């Protein structure tokens, strides 16, 4: 990564092939900095201060496995902010790592955005092994399913061994419980060999409180703003250049050294930067430079709660240059139609016309009035292709932020689950599946943590109760700190043992194959999709997808009654349907069914 000349130095400790180690740490206001090793015969290696507040040294006294801290002002010593290994946890010393890896994926160049069929998973809950190796063992299964990318929830170091990962405190350190940096590289290498891209969820809007020593080094945070989860990171205040570099170099660490194919940027609406050169734009520019240097496709997808297309517009057009974003409103519209829920943010949804608009316009609220927010909200996505938006019927947030972490499988019939899958996988947007949904996993996905600080544990418990009160949920409160809660979330992988699960899995395979092979499904321009106005009483949603000499008509029945098919379908040939024969043979569609038709010679 040394060829990225527009940035400040890479922070951290790097072993060189000649036996020397380069040390860099940012501490702009420190009077003295030294690296001190742990053990019975500790070494002290003084660092020299250079430009922009960086302290540096080169030494022959460090080797892989050595543990160390940085001594600041000859007083207290703290772990390395750019540590890649914390074997003793968030409060322990950092470890010098041998970062060499025997890659075998040199022919892998990544996947284009349009090819992504994403499978989101939590490393700890995906398998009984709770590790990257557990994911590697399941790669043949994921190949069989047909997905093209896995998206890992955050894997950087967090307190304990159980956590969603969004309160990590070492953004470079891969959690040792999962397999550490070497384990992650093995997973990426194996996934590429299987033809599967790897996307990593990263958090650049806040850091967790437990084990967070960044403020000891410098002004990483600012009091100008605040986030719902903690102090705002300093991207536009005094000394922000070092903070920006810390995260820019982290982006390059994941995408270059670890060969990750893309990043999902968590809650970028909570990244505060009123500088002329927004940090998100600078990240996009850094990744573009990396692509040009390596010849590998890299993708940036953001979670954005603003309905503002600026983040995914090209930089030349005044945007920030990200490739894609999550579209929560598609989920909300689909979920509320299927479940009837209208509490919390679902009060903005509940009618089929909302899902109709999500299919056609992506944003349901694009300048219209939002009852939940009590104001007009959003902007249109005019001109942006559907492939810039990721949609889903379930994800970690939408399941885990429910009182019981209940999946759709806990309340919907198999026919409704198949309908939800079809809505996502046959939409013109990019589909994301959440681990286990492909066979109707019944285990919940709850919020879980593993803190040692009793006060922090109580803060987490209290905040969860407050969130559920907002949604008017009732029932016993699952304790996020409980190991039993975590264990209840581990996938059963039951599709090999249960016929209903196997049938659901085959349906997902069929939908994915349809998405991959039909030319109309490969067209993502706005004029390639026609959505008919819905009748709220009939609850039929009719979507036509055209392009590349192909045309498909898709009928979704969101009612619990048999409905006559629209006249346009009577002369068309079936491609696939979940209707029973008695219905589709008489030009009807079964309750909660989907039928796909082919228009010939179009």
Protein Blocks (a to p, Z undefined) as FASTA:
>chain_A
ZZmmkbccdedjdddfkopacdddddfkbcbdcdddedjbdcdddddddehhiacdddfk
bcehiacdddehhiaccddfkbcbdfkojklccddddfbdcdfklmpgbjafklpccddd
dfklmpmnopaklmmmmmmmmmmnopabdcdddfbdcehjbdfhlaccbfkbccfklnpj
mlmmmmmmmmmmnopacdddddfkbccfehpaklmnocfbcfkbccfkbccddfkbghkl
mmmmmmmmmmmmmmmmnopabdcdehkllpccfbfbdfklmmmmmmmmmmmmnopacddd
dddfkhpaklmgcfklopnoiabdcdfklmmmmmmmmnopaghjllmgoifklmmmmmmn
opabgoiacfklopaedjdfehiafklpccdfbdfklmmmpfklpafklmpcfklmmmmm
mmmmmpmbdcdddehjlnopabdcddddddfblklmmmmmmmmmmmmmmnopacddddfk
lmklmmmmpcfklmlmbmklmmmmmmmmmmmmmmmmmmklmpcbfklpccddddfklopa
cdddeeehiacdddddfbfbdcdddfklmmpccfbdcbdfklmmnopacehiacddddeh
ZZ
